[in-house]
């Protein structure tokens, strides 16, 4: 999972940055925060491997089979 905290000095600029990321497949995580005069929004994005696992099921890495 990719994780980014987007920051801007104005709500208008943060809106522009967030909108750009949303069109690139990022997803909002939580709400807007304000810290030290900056507006912040966290976004996440699944990696290619995570997308494949969601479509085709989990990989077999790390799994062990039990003998009957």
N, C-alpha and C positions, 0 to 999 in steps of 0.2 A: 504494500500500500504506500503510495506516495502521499506526502503530507506537506502542506505549505501554509504559512501565515502571511496573508497579504496585508500590507499596510499602506496608508496614505494620510496626508495631512488634512484632507477634506472629505466629506461624505460624497460629494460629486465625483472626485477622483477615485475613491474606493469603489463606487458603483461601476465606473468604467472598467477598472481592473478586474473586479469580480465578474462582470458580464463577459469580458474577454475569456476568462478562465472557464466559465460555464460553457461557452461555445466550443471549448477545446476538450470537453468531457469531464471536467472537474465537478465535484459535488460539494455543496455547502456542508459544513460541520459546525453545528452550534450557531450562535448569534454573533452580532457585531459587538466588539469590545472597544473601549477607549482607554488608552494608556499613554501617559506622558505627552498628550497633545496629538496622538496618532489614532486613527480609526483602524481597527484590525478585524479581519475575517479569516477564519481557518477554512481551508478546502482540502479535499482528499481526492485521490484518483487511483483506481485499480491498475495494477501492472498488467502487462500482456499475459503473464503466467496466471494471475488470479482470474482474468477474464476467461482463459481457456479452461481452467479448473471449474469455473461456474457452468460452462457449457458442456464439458466432457466428463465432469466428475473429478474428484480429488486424485492427485497423482499417487502412485504407490510408494513414493519415497518415504522411508522411515516406518513403513508398515511391516509387520512381521506376520507370518502365517503360523497357525498352530497345527500340529499334527493330531490327527484323530486317533 
